[in-house]
Amino acid sequence: MPIPETRPPGRLLVVATPIGNLDDLSARALTSLKEASAVYCEDTRRTGNLFARYGLTTPRLSCHEHNEGRRTPEILERLAAGETVALVSDAGTPAISDPGQRLVAAAAAAGFRIEPIPGPSAVVSILSVSGFPAIPFTFLGFPPSRRGERDRWYAAHAARPDTLVLFESPFRIVESLLALAESWGDRRVAVGRELTKAHEEVLRGTARSVSATLAARPGIKGELVLAVHGPEE
């Protein structure tokens, strides 16, 4: 009787990439991206900058919020064939306010090995320099972009007692901080802009005071992450 052909089990590598400074890519992440048979990217062009920096030639394919559902069966087929596939987002860790959760859930349900390749995180970075208690903290992602929905979103989270971390667009940060102060009280905040990049800064103060500081600028650019202190007496 012929022995059935067996294939080595595939692996899905969830790889964290730099949030700004390309020198923050870990040695293990670099090896993972080199050895994978394919790298699925939130944006192949953005990941292309990282690849150019390190001379990587692994094939890049898109896997973003609009096609993750269609890509997932394809990636599961690769894993079933014994391939090692890497998943990256534009910056930071996939599935943390970025695409990847549906793919990871499907791969886990199918029994494939999923390995985290940890690295930079804007959430942890702002917590580490905020001076606020990090235990416990809650990450809330992005507030809604529309004003009415944003106001209701802030109101829904007003009772949370722990340190809160959220992302916001530079185009909405001024109004969002005012909405935060209206719903949560004028809490202390630490707003990180362009963390790990050449123009990195952390603005500290109350939500209203930081909002006024930013409103006085001719323009606001860059990625933003906020840590918000819990309620104080």
C-alpha positions, 0 to 999 in steps of 0.5 A: 500500500502506498504511503500517503504523501504528507506535507509540512504544516504551514505557518502564518506569521503575524509580523509587527513592522515599524511605526515610523523609524525603519530601524525599529524592525527587529532581527526576527521580523527581518528573518521572517519576511525573508523566509516567508513564501509571500508577504500579505500587506495592508498596502504593498506600496507602503511595505515596499519602502520597508523592503527597499530599506532592507533589500527584501525580495519576497513577493508582496500581495495585498490584504486590506480591509476591502479584500481580506475576506477574498484573500483568506481562502487563498492564504489558507490554501497556501498554509494547507500546502505547507507554506510559511506566509507573513502578514503585515500592516502599514505600521505596527501590529496587524489586527490591532486597529488594522486588517488581519483579525478575520484571517487570523481567526480563520487560520486558527479555526482551521488548526494552522500554527500562528506565530506572533513576531512582536515589535513596535506599537503606537499604543504601547509607545504612548503609554510608556511615555505618558506617565499615566497608569498603564494597569489597567488600560483600554485601547479604543481605536479610532473615534467615528469621523462624523461629529454626531457619532463621535459625540455619542461614542465619547459619551458611551465610554465616559464611565471607564475608570482606566487609562484610555488610548485612542487614535485620531486623524490630524484633521479631526484632532482639535474637535475630537479633544473638545468632544472628549473634554465635553463627555469625559471632563477636561482630563489630562492627556498625552498626545503623541505625534509622529512617534519614532520619526524625525519630528516626534513630539508629545504634547501634555496638558488637559484635553482643552489646553492641548486642543488650543495648542494644536488649533493655533498651528497653521496645520497639523500633520502626522500620525496621532495617538492619545493617552487619556488619564482616568477620572481624577478627584 
